[in-house]
Amino acid sequence: MNDTSLYLRSLFIGLAGMLVLYIAPALIPAFRQEAVSLFAGACGGAFNIWHAHRETKRIQKAVLAEKKIFPFGMATRLAVGVVIAMLYVRFPEQFRLLYLVIGLFSPYLLLYALSVHFSKEK
């Protein structure tokens, strides 16, 4: 198994574990808003990371084939942020903004931690 596939597998397992840890407290009524907010934000962040990976592969193929493409990476990340904000505006009694934002950026913290870990192994 090469480094990239090991890295992606670790990222996927970490994201899945994070999502499980974020939704588990929803079983306790006192923490339901926080847990659902963390989970929704983390789903948005995980989608952003998956989309960035997909766009990177698409751009790599286009460069090798010497084609021009227009990536939508920045627009997609902004759209996910807007959707997260709209969740709070539309359902303020169901979500907490702080936890939505923490959830949105927590997959990036996991990505950073894995990057540091795998760079130290080399």
Buried (B, 14 or more C-beta within 10 A) or exposed (E): EEEEEEBEEBBEEBBEEBBEBBBEBBEEEEEEBBBBBBBBBBBBBBBBBBBBEEBEEEBEEBEEEEEEEEEEBEEBBEEBBEEBBEBBEEEEEEBBBEBBBBBBBBBEEBBEEBEEEBEEEE
